[in-house]
Amino acid sequence: MNSRTKGVRVMLDPAKTVQYPRLHAWFLKTEKVAHPEVISILLRAEESVYTWEIFDLDVPEKPRKKIAIC
């Protein structure tokens, strides 16, 4: 039997990255931007470049482990 829980999906939002031209170019792959620069921009931008949504998630029941002595 599965159980249900809430999940959160976080996405880098291109409608919001447009405020940061170098990040936007990297995200859309229109320019090569070094990863350290991208990380620096993301840290400065904080939450302003992300969109998130809460959703219901089915979590499958874990099968019981069978331990045997050989």
Buried (B, 14 or more C-beta within 10 A) or exposed (E): EEEEEEEEEEEEBEEBBEEBEBBBBBBEEEEEBEEEEBEEBBEEBEEEBBEEEEEEEEEEEEEEEEEEEE
